[in-house]
Amino acid sequence: MYELAEKGGHHSSEIKIDTVKFRLAKGIDPFFGTGFTHDTDNFNNSVTNSSYKTIPNMAEKVKQQMDLVDKLRAVDSSDVARLIIDRHFMRDLRGNLRKFFEQEFRCVACNTKYRRPPLTGKCESCGGKIIFTISYGSIVKYMEQAIFLAEKYKVPAYIYENLLLTKKYIESVFGKETEKQVGLNVFM
């Protein structure tokens, strides 16, 4: 198969590969004499964590995915960016926004949960501070990255406009962020 591909052969009918399916159809024992590509002393020894799980944050995961996509001629980078935005980021943004309005409140000290915060603003059980269970940061955590992908890979206008409308809606609820917190390394 590899030699034919190297020569530019594109007809799958020219390739005859011995598969388990072929062996079963012919009545040949699939467990005896079947070739393999990698030696192992234990069949159960394998990669237990994919590289996706070892990458620490979503920004780096998407960066590495898009770096790979950019190298592959058979993949449309714009479509992959669209899928990431539409199937992952937008669902997360909207889902967290919806949950924000349905959220409970909890006490920092004893973890008592309330549907509505007490009028006193303190936990009725221990007097501790009451906080949201879903924060602004968890809602907008993918917004910048989604907009960056949309602009860089020129996703369809519908997806980009949908993203901007969601951003405007979030800003209408929480207010527009005028200052952005940055690290000290920016000033050095």
Sine and cosine of phi, psi and omega as CSV:
sin_phi,cos_phi,sin_psi,cos_psi,sin_omega,cos_omega
0.00,0.00,-0.72,0.69,-0.03,-1.00
-0.92,0.39,-0.62,0.79,0.02,-1.00
-0.91,0.42,-0.66,0.75,0.03,-1.00
-0.91,0.41,-0.64,0.77,0.03,-1.00
-0.91,0.42,-0.62,0.79,0.04,-1.00
-0.89,0.45,-0.55,0.84,0.02,-1.00
-0.99,0.13,-0.10,1.00,0.03,-1.00
1.00,-0.03,0.25,0.97,0.03,-1.00
-0.94,0.34,0.75,-0.67,-0.07,-1.00
-0.85,-0.52,0.20,0.98,-0.05,-1.00
-0.97,-0.24,0.93,-0.36,-0.03,-1.00
-0.90,0.43,-0.38,0.92,0.01,-1.00
-0.94,0.35,-0.34,0.94,0.02,-1.00
-0.97,0.23,-0.29,0.96,-0.11,-0.99
-0.99,-0.12,0.82,-0.57,0.06,-1.00
-0.90,-0.43,0.95,-0.31,-0.01,-1.00
-0.92,-0.40,0.72,-0.69,0.04,-1.00
-0.97,0.25,0.95,-0.32,-0.01,-1.00
-0.92,-0.40,0.27,-0.96,0.06,-1.00
-0.88,0.48,-0.64,0.77,0.02,-1.00
-0.86,0.50,-0.71,0.71,0.02,-1.00
-0.89,0.45,-0.69,0.73,-0.02,-1.00
-0.89,0.45,-0.66,0.75,0.02,-1.00
-0.91,0.41,-0.64,0.77,0.01,-1.00
-0.90,0.44,-0.57,0.82,-0.03,-1.00
-1.00,0.02,-0.04,1.00,-0.01,-1.00
0.98,0.21,0.34,0.94,0.01,-1.00
-1.00,-0.04,0.62,-0.78,0.01,-1.00
-0.90,0.44,0.91,-0.43,-0.05,-1.00
-0.96,0.27,-0.22,0.98,-0.05,-1.00
-1.00,-0.10,-0.06,1.00,-0.03,-1.00
-0.85,-0.53,0.82,-0.57,0.07,-1.00
0.99,0.16,0.09,1.00,0.05,-1.00
-0.97,0.23,0.75,-0.66,-0.04,-1.00
-0.95,0.30,0.22,-0.97,0.05,-1.00
-0.52,-0.85,0.25,-0.97,-0.09,-1.00
-0.95,-0.31,-0.40,0.92,-0.08,-1.00
-0.75,-0.67,0.78,-0.62,0.07,-1.00
-0.94,0.33,0.56,-0.83,0.10,-0.99
-0.46,-0.89,0.50,-0.86,0.07,-1.00
-0.99,-0.15,-0.24,0.97,0.04,-1.00
-0.62,-0.79,0.88,-0.47,-0.05,-1.00
-0.88,0.48,-0.44,0.90,-0.05,-1.00
-0.99,0.11,-0.20,0.98,0.04,-1.00
-0.98,0.21,0.91,-0.41,0.02,-1.00
-0.43,-0.90,-0.02,-1.00,0.03,-1.00
-0.94,0.34,0.85,-0.53,-0.03,-1.00
-1.00,-0.04,-0.40,0.91,0.05,-1.00
-0.82,-0.58,0.78,-0.63,0.06,-1.00
-0.96,0.27,0.26,-0.97,0.03,-1.00
-0.90,0.44,-0.46,0.89,0.04,-1.00
-0.88,0.48,-0.63,0.78,-0.02,-1.00
-0.97,0.24,-0.40,0.91,-0.05,-1.00
-1.00,0.07,-0.27,0.96,0.03,-1.00
-0.97,0.25,0.77,-0.64,-0.20,-0.98
-0.94,0.34,-0.56,0.83,-0.07,-1.00
-0.68,-0.74,0.27,-0.96,-0.09,-1.00
-0.91,0.42,-0.59,0.80,-0.01,-1.00
-0.86,0.51,-0.70,0.71,0.00,-1.00
-0.94,0.35,-0.59,0.81,0.03,-1.00
-0.89,0.46,-0.73,0.68,-0.01,-1.00
-0.92,0.39,-0.64,0.77,0.02,-1.00
-0.86,0.52,-0.74,0.67,-0.02,-1.00
-0.92,0.39,-0.60,0.80,0.04,-1.00
-0.89,0.45,-0.71,0.71,-0.04,-1.00
-0.95,0.31,-0.52,0.86,0.10,-0.99
-0.87,0.49,-0.69,0.73,0.03,-1.00
-0.92,0.40,-0.70,0.72,-0.01,-1.00
-0.87,0.49,-0.64,0.77,0.00,-1.00
-0.89,0.45,-0.47,0.88,-0.01,-1.00
-0.99,0.14,-0.37,0.93,-0.07,-1.00
-1.00,-0.01,0.86,-0.51,0.01,-1.00
-0.95,0.32,-0.44,0.90,-0.08,-1.00
-0.99,0.17,-0.04,1.00,-0.07,-1.00
-0.89,-0.46,0.70,-0.72,0.04,-1.00
-1.00,0.06,0.95,-0.32,-0.06,-1.00
-0.85,0.52,-0.66,0.76,-0.01,-1.00
-0.88,0.47,-0.63,0.78,-0.01,-1.00
-0.94,0.34,-0.62,0.79,0.04,-1.00
-0.91,0.42,-0.68,0.74,0.05,-1.00
-0.88,0.48,-0.68,0.74,0.03,-1.00
-0.86,0.50,-0.71,0.71,-0.01,-1.00
-0.90,0.43,-0.66,0.75,0.03,-1.00
-0.88,0.48,-0.71,0.70,-0.02,-1.00
-0.92,0.39,-0.77,0.63,-0.12,-0.99
-0.95,0.31,-0.69,0.73,-0.11,-0.99
-1.00,0.00,-0.30,0.95,-0.04,-1.00
-0.87,-0.49,-0.90,0.44,-0.12,-0.99
-0.90,0.43,-0.75,0.66,-0.04,-1.00
-0.90,0.44,-0.65,0.76,0.01,-1.00
-0.90,0.43,-0.63,0.77,0.03,-1.00
-0.92,0.38,-0.73,0.68,0.00,-1.00
-0.85,0.53,-0.79,0.62,-0.05,-1.00
-0.94,0.34,-0.63,0.78,0.02,-1.00
-0.89,0.45,-0.70,0.71,0.02,-1.00
-0.92,0.38,-0.58,0.82,0.05,-1.00
-0.91,0.42,-0.69,0.72,0.04,-1.00
-0.89,0.46,-0.70,0.71,0.01,-1.00
-0.90,0.43,-0.49,0.87,0.03,-1.00
-0.86,0.51,-0.64,0.77,-0.03,-1.00
-0.98,0.18,-0.26,0.96,0.01,-1.00
-0.96,-0.29,0.06,1.00,-0.19,-0.98
-0.94,0.35,0.30,-0.95,0.14,-0.99
-0.99,-0.11,0.14,-0.99,0.10,-1.00
-0.88,-0.48,0.47,-0.88,-0.01,-1.00
-0.65,-0.76,0.42,-0.91,0.03,-1.00
-0.99,0.10,0.71,-0.71,0.01,-1.00
-0.93,0.38,-0.60,0.80,-0.10,-1.00
-0.98,0.19,-0.79,0.62,-0.13,-0.99
-0.93,-0.38,-0.02,1.00,0.06,-1.00
0.91,0.40,0.35,0.94,0.10,-1.00
-0.92,0.39,0.69,-0.72,-0.05,-1.00
-0.96,-0.27,0.59,-0.81,0.01,-1.00
-0.78,-0.63,0.63,-0.78,0.10,-0.99
-0.94,0.33,-0.67,0.74,0.09,-1.00
-0.80,-0.60,0.62,-0.79,-0.02,-1.00
-0.93,0.37,0.57,-0.83,0.06,-1.00
-0.87,0.48,0.51,-0.86,-0.03,-1.00
-0.88,0.48,-0.45,0.90,0.01,-1.00
-0.95,0.30,-0.33,0.94,-0.02,-1.00
0.99,0.14,0.08,1.00,0.00,-1.00
-0.80,-0.60,0.39,-0.92,0.01,-1.00
-0.89,0.46,0.73,-0.69,0.01,-1.00
-0.96,0.29,-0.39,0.92,-0.01,-1.00
-0.99,0.15,-0.73,0.68,-0.12,-0.99
-0.79,-0.62,-0.08,1.00,0.00,-1.00
0.99,0.15,0.18,0.98,-0.02,-1.00
-0.96,0.27,0.12,-0.99,-0.02,-1.00
-0.97,0.25,0.67,-0.74,0.03,-1.00
-0.99,-0.16,0.76,-0.65,0.00,-1.00
-0.77,-0.64,0.26,-0.97,0.11,-0.99
-0.93,0.36,0.47,-0.89,0.15,-0.99
-1.00,0.02,-0.38,0.93,0.05,-1.00
-0.84,-0.55,0.82,-0.57,-0.08,-1.00
-0.97,-0.22,0.22,-0.98,0.06,-1.00
-0.84,0.54,-0.67,0.74,-0.03,-1.00
-0.88,0.48,-0.60,0.80,0.01,-1.00
-0.95,0.30,-0.37,0.93,0.02,-1.00
-0.98,0.21,-0.71,0.71,-0.13,-0.99
-0.99,-0.16,0.22,0.98,-0.12,-0.99
-0.87,0.50,-0.44,0.90,-0.02,-1.00
-0.96,-0.29,0.03,1.00,-0.12,-0.99
-0.88,0.48,-0.79,0.61,-0.03,-1.00
-0.87,0.48,-0.67,0.75,-0.02,-1.00
-0.92,0.40,-0.63,0.78,0.01,-1.00
-0.91,0.42,-0.68,0.74,0.02,-1.00
-0.92,0.40,-0.66,0.75,0.05,-1.00
-0.85,0.52,-0.75,0.66,0.02,-1.00
-0.87,0.49,-0.69,0.72,-0.03,-1.00
-0.88,0.48,-0.66,0.75,-0.02,-1.00
-0.97,0.24,-0.66,0.75,-0.04,-1.00
-0.93,0.38,-0.67,0.75,-0.10,-1.00
-0.98,-0.21,0.16,0.99,0.10,-0.99
0.76,0.65,0.86,0.51,0.03,-1.00
-0.93,0.37,0.27,-0.96,0.01,-1.00
-0.82,0.58,0.54,-0.84,-0.07,-1.00
-0.83,0.56,-0.61,0.80,-0.01,-1.00
-0.85,0.53,-0.71,0.71,-0.02,-1.00
-0.92,0.39,-0.71,0.71,-0.03,-1.00
-0.90,0.44,-0.71,0.70,0.01,-1.00
-0.91,0.42,-0.62,0.78,0.05,-1.00
-0.87,0.49,-0.66,0.75,0.03,-1.00
-0.90,0.44,-0.71,0.70,0.00,-1.00
-0.91,0.41,-0.61,0.80,0.05,-1.00
-0.91,0.42,-0.65,0.76,0.05,-1.00
-0.89,0.45,-0.66,0.75,0.03,-1.00
-0.89,0.46,-0.69,0.72,0.02,-1.00
-0.89,0.46,-0.64,0.77,0.02,-1.00
-0.90,0.44,-0.69,0.73,0.04,-1.00
-0.88,0.47,-0.67,0.74,0.04,-1.00
-0.91,0.42,-0.56,0.83,0.02,-1.00
-0.93,0.36,-0.47,0.89,0.02,-1.00
-0.99,0.14,-0.73,0.68,-0.12,-0.99
-0.98,-0.20,-0.20,0.98,-0.10,-0.99
1.00,-0.03,0.41,-0.91,-0.03,-1.00
-0.99,0.17,0.72,-0.70,0.00,-1.00
-0.98,0.22,0.92,-0.39,-0.04,-1.00
-1.00,-0.01,-0.59,0.81,0.02,-1.00
-0.92,-0.39,0.59,-0.81,0.01,-1.00
-0.87,-0.49,0.74,-0.67,0.00,-1.00
-0.96,0.27,0.76,-0.65,0.01,-1.00
-0.79,-0.62,0.29,-0.96,0.03,-1.00
-0.98,0.21,0.28,-0.96,0.00,-1.00
-0.91,0.42,-0.44,0.90,-0.03,-1.00
-0.88,0.47,-0.31,0.95,0.03,-1.00
-0.91,0.41,-0.53,0.85,-0.09,-1.00
-1.00,-0.05,-0.04,1.00,-0.04,-1.00
-0.97,-0.25,0.00,0.00,0.00,0.00
